[in-house]
Amino acid sequence: METKLIIIRGNSGSGKTTIAKRLQSHLGPGTLLVSQDTVRREMLKVPDKEGNLSVELIRQIAEYGKGKCRFVIVEGILNKNRYGEMLSRLMKFYHPKAYIYYFRLTFWETVRRHNMRLKKTEFGEEALRAWWNPRDELGVKGETMLTNEISQDEIIKLMADQLEIDL
């Protein structure tokens, strides 16, 4: 079975998890979704700092899906400084079937999107500003930028077209 890797990254509140879950739903059973928040915060309960245990576990789970699942989705903030090397290894592992997406939004668009989420009461604009990391692109060939102007439906359509699947 040929497996396609989909990496979805961006700042907190940008819409990564929403898109990843919608995409998983469209792709159907056997689509492995590896969420940074789930692995780091729920499974391991470790802070997001250099060398945290989640980096290796995310890689191992994502690699597990190759040949077993049609699609593996890895989503999260996945800061380039902490996760970049691991993501590079995954892209090589899945080459040439790795698809990389980065939410390049303005800060204010991120705040607007965050305020539409159920999680909006967990943290607010001040925390978003403290975590804000503009222009954290990986800078790899084929990395697709998702900007303010692109709706969720358009993002899903764009991904489906690139993955060569019907919705």
N, C-alpha and C positions, 0 to 999 in steps of 0.2 A: 504494500500500500504506500502510495506517495503521500507524504504529509506536508502541509503548508504551515509555516510559522507566521503568525501575525503579532507584531509588537505594537502596542498602543501606549504612548507616553504623553505626559504633559503635567502642568501644575495642578495642585489640589483644586477641585471644584470645576475643572474644565469640561468634564463630561466623559472621561475615559471609561469609567466603570459602566455607565449607562450604555455607551456604544458597544463595549465588549459584551455585555449581557444580551443586548439586542442582536448583535452579530451571532453570538452563540446560539440563540434561539432560531435565527434564520438558517444557520448551518446544520442544525439538527443534532440528533443523538451521537454520542461519541466525540463531540467537539470538547477538547480539554481547555478549560479556562483557568489560568494561573494568575491570581490576583495578588499583587504585592501586599496590599493591606491584609488580606486573609492570611498569607504565609507569615508575614512579619508581626502583625498586631495580634492575630487570633491564635495561630498555631504556635508561634515561638515566643510571643510577648517580649520582643527585643526592640530597643530604640533604633531609629534609622540613622546609624552612624557608620563610619568607615569600618569595614571588616565584620559587620553584623552577620549572624548565622543565616539570615534569610537569603542573602545573595547566592550562596551555594545551593540552598534548597530549591529556590526558584529555578535555577539552571537544571538541577537534577530532575525535577518534576517535568519541566518542559522537554528535556531530552527523552524522558520516559515515553512521551507521546509519539515520538517518531516511529513510524511503521505500525503503530497501533491505532492511531486516530487520523482522520482525514485532515483535521485542523487542530492546531495548538495556538491558543491566544494567550499572550503574556501582557498584562496591563498593570500600570501603576505610574507613579511619579517617576520612578526609576532614574533618579538623578545620575547624570553622565559620569560625575566624578566617582561615585560609589558603585554604580551598576554597569558602567560603560564597557569594561573589560569582559564581564560576564555576558552582556548582550552581544558583543562582538563574537565571542565563542559560539553563542547560539546561532548567530547569523551564518557563521562558517559551517556549523554542524548541519544546518538545514539548507545550505546553499545548493541550488539557486532559488529555492522556494521559500525565501524569507521576505516578508512585506512589513515595512516599517512606517508607522504613522506618528506624527508629533502634533499636538494641539498647540499651535502658535497663536495664542489669543492675547488681547490686551488685558491688562490687570482688571480694568473695569468690566469687561465682558466676563471674566472669570468670577468676579464678585456677583454679577447679575445671575449667572448660571448657578452659583453656589446658593444664592438666596431662593432658588426655585426647588432646592432639594429638601428631603426630609431631614438630612443631617445639619441643616442650617443653624439649628439651635446648639449643636455641639461646639462650634467655633464660628467666629465671625471675621469681619474685614481685617481687624488687627492681626489675627493669626495668619490669614491669607497673605497679608503684606509681609509678615516676618518670614514666611516660607517661600515667597515669590522668587522664582529663578527664571528670569527672562532669557530667551534664546539658548535653551539647553538642548538644542538639536544635536544628534549624533554626528551629523555631517557625512553620512554614508550615501553612496550612490543609491538612488531610488527611494530615499526617505521622502514621504509625502507630508506636506504641511497642511494642517487643518486650521483654517482661519475663522475669524469672527463671522464672516459672511456665509459660511456653509452650514446648512441646517442638519439636524440629526438624520433625517431621511436622505438628504444628499450625500452625507458621509457613508451611510450604509450602502447606497447605490454605487458610490465611487469604489468602495471596498469590494463589493460584489463584482463589479466590472474588472477590477485588477486581479481578483482571485479567479475570474472566469467561471462564475457560478450564476445560476438563475435564482431570482428571489421569488 
